[in-house]
């Protein structure tokens, strides 16, 4: 699955009104885990939460 496809899938996950263009913070770490960005050593869930809060 490509990154844009994964983004759309997680952007609408759990939100029936979502368009797939924006993502809520609760789904961001899930996307990062699925795309293997979070490895638990160098990048953690906390790191991804910080990044999300800085760019939203």
mmCIF file of the N, C-alpha and C atoms, coordinates in Angstrom:
data_MODEL
# 
_entry.id   MODEL 
# 
loop_
_atom_site.group_PDB 
_atom_site.id 
_atom_site.type_symbol 
_atom_site.label_atom_id 
_atom_site.label_alt_id 
_atom_site.label_comp_id 
_atom_site.label_asym_id 
_atom_site.label_entity_id 
_atom_site.label_seq_id 
_atom_site.pdbx_PDB_ins_code 
_atom_site.Cartn_x 
_atom_site.Cartn_y 
_atom_site.Cartn_z 
_atom_site.occupancy 
_atom_site.B_iso_or_equiv 
_atom_site.pdbx_formal_charge 
_atom_site.auth_seq_id 
_atom_site.auth_comp_id 
_atom_site.auth_asym_id 
_atom_site.auth_atom_id 
_atom_site.pdbx_PDB_model_num 
ATOM 1   N N  . UNK A 1 1  ? 0.851   -1.173 0.000  1.00 0.00 ? 1  UNK A N  1 
ATOM 2   C CA . UNK A 1 1  ? 0.000   0.000  0.000  1.00 0.00 ? 1  UNK A CA 1 
ATOM 3   C C  . UNK A 1 1  ? 0.900   1.240  0.000  1.00 0.00 ? 1  UNK A C  1 
ATOM 4   N N  . UNK A 1 2  ? 0.535   2.205  -0.796 1.00 0.00 ? 2  UNK A N  1 
ATOM 5   C CA . UNK A 1 2  ? 1.310   3.445  -0.870 1.00 0.00 ? 2  UNK A CA 1 
ATOM 6   C C  . UNK A 1 2  ? 0.991   4.336  0.332  1.00 0.00 ? 2  UNK A C  1 
ATOM 7   N N  . UNK A 1 3  ? 1.849   5.295  0.583  1.00 0.00 ? 3  UNK A N  1 
ATOM 8   C CA . UNK A 1 3  ? 1.625   6.228  1.703  1.00 0.00 ? 3  UNK A CA 1 
ATOM 9   C C  . UNK A 1 3  ? 0.334   7.031  1.543  1.00 0.00 ? 3  UNK A C  1 
ATOM 10  N N  . UNK A 1 4  ? 0.036   7.562  0.334  1.00 0.00 ? 4  UNK A N  1 
ATOM 11  C CA . UNK A 1 4  ? -1.235  8.288  0.202  1.00 0.00 ? 4  UNK A CA 1 
ATOM 12  C C  . UNK A 1 4  ? -2.455  7.402  0.475  1.00 0.00 ? 4  UNK A C  1 
ATOM 13  N N  . UNK A 1 5  ? -2.403  6.152  0.047  1.00 0.00 ? 5  UNK A N  1 
ATOM 14  C CA . UNK A 1 5  ? -3.518  5.234  0.311  1.00 0.00 ? 5  UNK A CA 1 
ATOM 15  C C  . UNK A 1 5  ? -3.645  4.977  1.804  1.00 0.00 ? 5  UNK A C  1 
ATOM 16  N N  . UNK A 1 6  ? -2.517  4.749  2.466  1.00 0.00 ? 6  UNK A N  1 
ATOM 17  C CA . UNK A 1 6  ? -2.527  4.506  3.909  1.00 0.00 ? 6  UNK A CA 1 
ATOM 18  C C  . UNK A 1 6  ? -3.064  5.727  4.647  1.00 0.00 ? 6  UNK A C  1 
ATOM 19  N N  . UNK A 1 7  ? -2.655  6.918  4.221  1.00 0.00 ? 7  UNK A N  1 
ATOM 20  C CA . UNK A 1 7  ? -3.141  8.143  4.856  1.00 0.00 ? 7  UNK A CA 1 
ATOM 21  C C  . UNK A 1 7  ? -4.659  8.227  4.758  1.00 0.00 ? 7  UNK A C  1 
ATOM 22  N N  . UNK A 1 8  ? -5.195  8.026  3.568  1.00 0.00 ? 8  UNK A N  1 
ATOM 23  C CA . UNK A 1 8  ? -6.659  8.101  3.386  1.00 0.00 ? 8  UNK A CA 1 
ATOM 24  C C  . UNK A 1 8  ? -7.369  7.066  4.251  1.00 0.00 ? 8  UNK A C  1 
ATOM 25  N N  . UNK A 1 9  ? -6.816  5.862  4.317  1.00 0.00 ? 9  UNK A N  1 
ATOM 26  C CA . UNK A 1 9  ? -7.441  4.803  5.106  1.00 0.00 ? 9  UNK A CA 1 
ATOM 27  C C  . UNK A 1 9  ? -7.506  5.181  6.582  1.00 0.00 ? 9  UNK A C  1 
ATOM 28  N N  . UNK A 1 10 ? -6.408  5.698  7.118  1.00 0.00 ? 10 UNK A N  1 
ATOM 29  C CA . UNK A 1 10 ? -6.391  6.073  8.527  1.00 0.00 ? 10 UNK A CA 1 
ATOM 30  C C  . UNK A 1 10 ? -7.129  7.381  8.786  1.00 0.00 ? 10 UNK A C  1 
ATOM 31  N N  . UNK A 1 11 ? -7.185  8.265  7.808  1.00 0.00 ? 11 UNK A N  1 
ATOM 32  C CA . UNK A 1 11 ? -7.882  9.543  7.984  1.00 0.00 ? 11 UNK A CA 1 
ATOM 33  C C  . UNK A 1 11 ? -9.384  9.340  8.154  1.00 0.00 ? 11 UNK A C  1 
ATOM 34  N N  . UNK A 1 12 ? -9.946  8.322  7.543  1.00 0.00 ? 12 UNK A N  1 
ATOM 35  C CA . UNK A 1 12 ? -11.385 8.078  7.659  1.00 0.00 ? 12 UNK A CA 1 
ATOM 36  C C  . UNK A 1 12 ? -11.715 7.034  8.720  1.00 0.00 ? 12 UNK A C  1 
ATOM 37  N N  . UNK A 1 13 ? -10.722 6.366  9.258  1.00 0.00 ? 13 UNK A N  1 
ATOM 38  C CA . UNK A 1 13 ? -10.939 5.300  10.241 1.00 0.00 ? 13 UNK A CA 1 
ATOM 39  C C  . UNK A 1 13 ? -11.641 5.847  11.488 1.00 0.00 ? 13 UNK A C  1 
ATOM 40  N N  . UNK A 1 14 ? -12.802 5.306  11.775 1.00 0.00 ? 14 UNK A N  1 
ATOM 41  C CA . UNK A 1 14 ? -13.541 5.678  12.974 1.00 0.00 ? 14 UNK A CA 1 
ATOM 42  C C  . UNK A 1 14 ? -14.314 6.980  12.893 1.00 0.00 ? 14 UNK A C  1 
ATOM 43  N N  . UNK A 1 15 ? -14.348 7.600  11.726 1.00 0.00 ? 15 UNK A N  1 
ATOM 44  C CA . UNK A 1 15 ? -15.071 8.871  11.572 1.00 0.00 ? 15 UNK A CA 1 
ATOM 45  C C  . UNK A 1 15 ? -15.893 8.812  10.292 1.00 0.00 ? 15 UNK A C  1 
ATOM 46  N N  . UNK A 1 16 ? -17.173 8.607  10.429 1.00 0.00 ? 16 UNK A N  1 
ATOM 47  C CA . UNK A 1 16 ? -18.037 8.441  9.256  1.00 0.00 ? 16 UNK A CA 1 
ATOM 48  C C  . UNK A 1 16 ? -18.181 9.726  8.448  1.00 0.00 ? 16 UNK A C  1 
ATOM 49  N N  . UNK A 1 17 ? -17.866 10.867 9.047  1.00 0.00 ? 17 UNK A N  1 
ATOM 50  C CA . UNK A 1 17 ? -17.973 12.143 8.333  1.00 0.00 ? 17 UNK A CA 1 
ATOM 51  C C  . UNK A 1 17 ? -16.663 12.580 7.686  1.00 0.00 ? 17 UNK A C  1 
ATOM 52  N N  . UNK A 1 18 ? -15.597 11.822 7.874  1.00 0.00 ? 18 UNK A N  1 
ATOM 53  C CA . UNK A 1 18 ? -14.274 12.219 7.372  1.00 0.00 ? 18 UNK A CA 1 
ATOM 54  C C  . UNK A 1 18 ? -14.209 12.127 5.850  1.00 0.00 ? 18 UNK A C  1 
ATOM 55  N N  . UNK A 1 19 ? -13.454 13.042 5.267  1.00 0.00 ? 19 UNK A N  1 
ATOM 56  C CA . UNK A 1 19 ? -13.286 13.070 3.809  1.00 0.00 ? 19 UNK A CA 1 
ATOM 57  C C  . UNK A 1 19 ? -12.025 12.352 3.363  1.00 0.00 ? 19 UNK A C  1 
ATOM 58  N N  . UNK A 1 20 ? -11.098 12.117 4.291  1.00 0.00 ? 20 UNK A N  1 
ATOM 59  C CA . UNK A 1 20 ? -9.836  11.479 3.938  1.00 0.00 ? 20 UNK A CA 1 
ATOM 60  C C  . UNK A 1 20 ? -8.738  12.463 3.604  1.00 0.00 ? 20 UNK A C  1 
ATOM 61  N N  . UNK A 1 21 ? -9.027  13.753 3.757  1.00 0.00 ? 21 UNK A N  1 
ATOM 62  C CA . UNK A 1 21 ? -8.024  14.778 3.447  1.00 0.00 ? 21 UNK A CA 1 
ATOM 63  C C  . UNK A 1 21 ? -7.301  15.273 4.692  1.00 0.00 ? 21 UNK A C  1 
ATOM 64  N N  . UNK A 1 22 ? -7.915  15.099 5.855  1.00 0.00 ? 22 UNK A N  1 
ATOM 65  C CA . UNK A 1 22 ? -7.318  15.514 7.122  1.00 0.00 ? 22 UNK A CA 1 
ATOM 66  C C  . UNK A 1 22 ? -7.382  14.354 8.098  1.00 0.00 ? 22 UNK A C  1 
ATOM 67  N N  . UNK A 1 23 ? -6.461  14.346 9.048  1.00 0.00 ? 23 UNK A N  1 
ATOM 68  C CA . UNK A 1 23 ? -6.396  13.248 10.005 1.00 0.00 ? 23 UNK A CA 1 
ATOM 69  C C  . UNK A 1 23 ? -6.438  13.794 11.426 1.00 0.00 ? 23 UNK A C  1 
ATOM 70  N N  . UNK A 1 24 ? -7.122  13.064 12.306 1.00 0.00 ? 24 UNK A N  1 
ATOM 71  C CA . UNK A 1 24 ? -7.149  13.394 13.724 1.00 0.00 ? 24 UNK A CA 1 
ATOM 72  C C  . UNK A 1 24 ? -5.917  12.800 14.397 1.00 0.00 ? 24 UNK A C  1 
ATOM 73  N N  . UNK A 1 25 ? -5.523  13.397 15.500 1.00 0.00 ? 25 UNK A N  1 
ATOM 74  C CA . UNK A 1 25 ? -4.330  12.960 16.211 1.00 0.00 ? 25 UNK A CA 1 
ATOM 75  C C  . UNK A 1 25 ? -4.363  11.524 16.684 1.00 0.00 ? 25 UNK A C  1 
ATOM 76  N N  . UNK A 1 26 ? -5.549  10.989 16.948 1.00 0.00 ? 26 UNK A N  1 
ATOM 77  C CA . UNK A 1 26 ? -5.621  9.612  17.445 1.00 0.00 ? 26 UNK A CA 1 
ATOM 78  C C  . UNK A 1 26 ? -5.228  8.590  16.380 1.00 0.00 ? 26 UNK A C  1 
ATOM 79  N N  . UNK A 1 27 ? -5.364  8.938  15.115 1.00 0.00 ? 27 UNK A N  1 
ATOM 80  C CA . UNK A 1 27 ? -5.020  7.999  14.046 1.00 0.00 ? 27 UNK A CA 1 
ATOM 81  C C  . UNK A 1 27 ? -3.591  8.159  13.545 1.00 0.00 ? 27 UNK A C  1 
ATOM 82  N N  . UNK A 1 28 ? -2.951  9.277  13.853 1.00 0.00 ? 28 UNK A N  1 
ATOM 83  C CA . UNK A 1 28 ? -1.590  9.536  13.379 1.00 0.00 ? 28 UNK A CA 1 
ATOM 84  C C  . UNK A 1 28 ? -0.590  8.472  13.850 1.00 0.00 ? 28 UNK A C  1 
ATOM 85  N N  . UNK A 1 29 ? -0.543  8.125  15.153 1.00 0.00 ? 29 UNK A N  1 
ATOM 86  C CA . UNK A 1 29 ? 0.398   7.081  15.575 1.00 0.00 ? 29 UNK A CA 1 
ATOM 87  C C  . UNK A 1 29 ? 0.101   5.725  14.931 1.00 0.00 ? 29 UNK A C  1 
ATOM 88  N N  . UNK A 1 30 ? -1.168  5.446  14.681 1.00 0.00 ? 30 UNK A N  1 
ATOM 89  C CA . UNK A 1 30 ? -1.536  4.186  14.020 1.00 0.00 ? 30 UNK A CA 1 
ATOM 90  C C  . UNK A 1 30 ? -0.975  4.142  12.607 1.00 0.00 ? 30 UNK A C  1 
ATOM 91  N N  . UNK A 1 31 ? -1.071  5.258  11.898 1.00 0.00 ? 31 UNK A N  1 
ATOM 92  C CA . UNK A 1 31 ? -0.502  5.344  10.555 1.00 0.00 ? 31 UNK A CA 1 
ATOM 93  C C  . UNK A 1 31 ? 1.008   5.170  10.610 1.00 0.00 ? 31 UNK A C  1 
ATOM 94  N N  . UNK A 1 32 ? 1.648   5.843  11.554 1.00 0.00 ? 32 UNK A N  1 
ATOM 95  C CA . UNK A 1 32 ? 3.107   5.750  11.674 1.00 0.00 ? 32 UNK A CA 1 
ATOM 96  C C  . UNK A 1 32 ? 3.555   4.329  12.000 1.00 0.00 ? 32 UNK A C  1 
ATOM 97  N N  . UNK A 1 33 ? 2.793   3.625  12.829 1.00 0.00 ? 33 UNK A N  1 
ATOM 98  C CA . UNK A 1 33 ? 3.124   2.224  13.124 1.00 0.00 ? 33 UNK A CA 1 
ATOM 99  C C  . UNK A 1 33 ? 2.955   1.369  11.881 1.00 0.00 ? 33 UNK A C  1 
ATOM 100 N N  . UNK A 1 34 ? 1.861   1.559  11.171 1.00 0.00 ? 34 UNK A N  1 
ATOM 101 C CA . UNK A 1 34 ? 1.579   0.758  9.983  1.00 0.00 ? 34 UNK A CA 1 
ATOM 102 C C  . UNK A 1 34 ? 2.617   0.984  8.889  1.00 0.00 ? 34 UNK A C  1 
ATOM 103 N N  . UNK A 1 35 ? 3.122   2.195  8.777  1.00 0.00 ? 35 UNK A N  1 
ATOM 104 C CA . UNK A 1 35 ? 4.137   2.525  7.761  1.00 0.00 ? 35 UNK A CA 1 
ATOM 105 C C  . UNK A 1 35 ? 5.554   2.291  8.281  1.00 0.00 ? 35 UNK A C  1 
ATOM 106 N N  . UNK A 1 36 ? 5.657   1.699  9.452  1.00 0.00 ? 36 UNK A N  1 
ATOM 107 C CA . UNK A 1 36 ? 6.931   1.342  10.077 1.00 0.00 ? 36 UNK A CA 1 
ATOM 108 C C  . UNK A 1 36 ? 7.831   2.544  10.337 1.00 0.00 ? 36 UNK A C  1 
ATOM 109 N N  . UNK A 1 37 ? 7.217   3.672  10.663 1.00 0.00 ? 37 UNK A N  1 
ATOM 110 C CA . UNK A 1 37 ? 7.975   4.854  11.076 1.00 0.00 ? 37 UNK A CA 1 
ATOM 111 C C  . UNK A 1 37 ? 8.379   4.699  12.541 1.00 0.00 ? 37 UNK A C  1 
ATOM 112 N N  . UNK A 1 38 ? 7.469   4.163  13.342 1.00 0.00 ? 38 UNK A N  1 
ATOM 113 C CA . UNK A 1 38 ? 7.739   3.939  14.761 1.00 0.00 ? 38 UNK A CA 1 
ATOM 114 C C  . UNK A 1 38 ? 8.477   2.617  14.905 1.00 0.00 ? 38 UNK A C  1 
ATOM 115 N N  . UNK A 1 39 ? 9.674   2.692  15.497 1.00 0.00 ? 39 UNK A N  1 
ATOM 116 C CA . UNK A 1 39 ? 10.434  1.468  15.720 1.00 0.00 ? 39 UNK A CA 1 
ATOM 117 C C  . UNK A 1 39 ? 10.600  1.166  17.202 1.00 0.00 ? 39 UNK A C  1 
ATOM 118 N N  . UNK A 1 40 ? 10.166  2.089  18.058 1.00 0.00 ? 40 UNK A N  1 
ATOM 119 C CA . UNK A 1 40 ? 10.245  1.873  19.493 1.00 0.00 ? 40 UNK A CA 1 
ATOM 120 C C  . UNK A 1 40 ? 11.589  2.226  20.099 1.00 0.00 ? 40 UNK A C  1 
ATOM 121 N N  . UNK A 1 41 ? 12.588  2.437  19.276 1.00 0.00 ? 41 UNK A N  1 
ATOM 122 C CA . UNK A 1 41 ? 13.921  2.788  19.772 1.00 0.00 ? 41 UNK A CA 1 
ATOM 123 C C  . UNK A 1 41 ? 14.274  4.222  19.390 1.00 0.00 ? 41 UNK A C  1 
ATOM 124 N N  . UNK A 1 42 ? 14.319  4.487  18.099 1.00 0.00 ? 42 UNK A N  1 
ATOM 125 C CA . UNK A 1 42 ? 14.672  5.823  17.618 1.00 0.00 ? 42 UNK A CA 1 
ATOM 126 C C  . UNK A 1 42 ? 13.454  6.730  17.512 1.00 0.00 ? 42 UNK A C  1 
ATOM 127 N N  . UNK A 1 43 ? 12.334  6.162  17.126 1.00 0.00 ? 43 UNK A N  1 
ATOM 128 C CA . UNK A 1 43 ? 11.087  6.918  16.989 1.00 0.00 ? 43 UNK A CA 1 
ATOM 129 C C  . UNK A 1 43 ? 10.012  6.198  17.798 1.00 0.00 ? 43 UNK A C  1 
ATOM 130 N N  . UNK A 1 44 ? 9.390   6.928  18.711 1.00 0.00 ? 44 UNK A N  1 
ATOM 131 C CA . UNK A 1 44 ? 8.364   6.346  19.574 1.00 0.00 ? 44 UNK A CA 1 
ATOM 132 C C  . UNK A 1 44 ? 7.005   6.986  19.283 1.00 0.00 ? 44 UNK A C  1 
ATOM 133 N N  . UNK A 1 45 ? 5.974   6.439  19.890 1.00 0.00 ? 45 UNK A N  1 
ATOM 134 C CA . UNK A 1 45 ? 4.631   7.005  19.761 1.00 0.00 ? 45 UNK A CA 1 
ATOM 135 C C  . UNK A 1 45 ? 4.629   8.445  20.274 1.00 0.00 ? 45 UNK A C  1 
ATOM 136 N N  . UNK A 1 46 ? 5.336   8.685  21.354 1.00 0.00 ? 46 UNK A N  1 
ATOM 137 C CA . UNK A 1 46 ? 5.420   10.041 21.903 1.00 0.00 ? 46 UNK A CA 1 
ATOM 138 C C  . UNK A 1 46 ? 6.034   11.000 20.892 1.00 0.00 ? 46 UNK A C  1 
ATOM 139 N N  . UNK A 1 47 ? 7.079   10.553 20.208 1.00 0.00 ? 47 UNK A N  1 
ATOM 140 C CA . UNK A 1 47 ? 7.707   11.390 19.179 1.00 0.00 ? 47 UNK A CA 1 
ATOM 141 C C  . UNK A 1 47 ? 6.707   11.761 18.091 1.00 0.00 ? 47 UNK A C  1 
ATOM 142 N N  . UNK A 1 48 ? 5.924   10.785 17.649 1.00 0.00 ? 48 UNK A N  1 
ATOM 143 C CA . UNK A 1 48 ? 4.961   11.069 16.579 1.00 0.00 ? 48 UNK A CA 1 
ATOM 144 C C  . UNK A 1 48 ? 3.853   11.999 17.070 1.00 0.00 ? 48 UNK A C  1 
ATOM 145 N N  . UNK A 1 49 ? 3.465   11.870 18.338 1.00 0.00 ? 49 UNK A N  1 
ATOM 146 C CA . UNK A 1 49 ? 2.469   12.787 18.910 1.00 0.00 ? 49 UNK A CA 1 
ATOM 147 C C  . UNK A 1 49 ? 2.997   14.219 18.937 1.00 0.00 ? 49 UNK A C  1 
ATOM 148 N N  . UNK A 1 50 ? 4.265   14.371 19.281 1.00 0.00 ? 50 UNK A N  1 
ATOM 149 C CA . UNK A 1 50 ? 4.876   15.704 19.310 1.00 0.00 ? 50 UNK A CA 1 
ATOM 150 C C  . UNK A 1 50 ? 4.905   16.301 17.908 1.00 0.00 ? 50 UNK A C  1 
ATOM 151 N N  . UNK A 1 51 ? 5.300   15.502 16.929 1.00 0.00 ? 51 UNK A N  1 
ATOM 152 C CA . UNK A 1 51 ? 5.341   15.978 15.543 1.00 0.00 ? 51 UNK A CA 1 
ATOM 153 C C  . UNK A 1 51 ? 3.948   16.411 15.102 1.00 0.00 ? 51 UNK A C  1 
ATOM 154 N N  . UNK A 1 52 ? 2.941   15.597 15.391 1.00 0.00 ? 52 UNK A N  1 
ATOM 155 C CA . UNK A 1 52 ? 1.574   15.927 14.987 1.00 0.00 ? 52 UNK A CA 1 
ATOM 156 C C  . UNK A 1 52 ? 1.123   17.241 15.616 1.00 0.00 ? 52 UNK A C  1 
ATOM 157 N N  . UNK A 1 53 ? 1.412   17.414 16.897 1.00 0.00 ? 53 UNK A N  1 
ATOM 158 C CA . UNK A 1 53 ? 0.967   18.642 17.574 1.00 0.00 ? 53 UNK A CA 1 
ATOM 159 C C  . UNK A 1 53 ? 1.669   19.878 17.017 1.00 0.00 ? 53 UNK A C  1 
ATOM 160 N N  . UNK A 1 54 ? 2.872   19.720 16.498 1.00 0.00 ? 54 UNK A N  1 
ATOM 161 C CA . UNK A 1 54 ? 3.609   20.858 15.931 1.00 0.00 ? 54 UNK A CA 1 
ATOM 162 C C  . UNK A 1 54 ? 3.088   21.247 14.551 1.00 0.00 ? 54 UNK A C  1 
ATOM 163 N N  . UNK A 1 55 ? 2.565   20.271 13.784 1.00 0.00 ? 55 UNK A N  1 
ATOM 164 C CA . UNK A 1 55 ? 2.184   20.564 12.401 1.00 0.00 ? 55 UNK A CA 1 
ATOM 165 C C  . UNK A 1 55 ? 0.692   20.740 12.181 1.00 0.00 ? 55 UNK A C  1 
ATOM 166 N N  . UNK A 1 56 ? -0.137  20.446 13.170 1.00 0.00 ? 56 UNK A N  1 
ATOM 167 C CA . UNK A 1 56 ? -1.585  20.522 12.939 1.00 0.00 ? 56 UNK A CA 1 
ATOM 168 C C  . UNK A 1 56 ? -2.103  21.891 12.771 1.00 0.00 ? 56 UNK A C  1 
# 
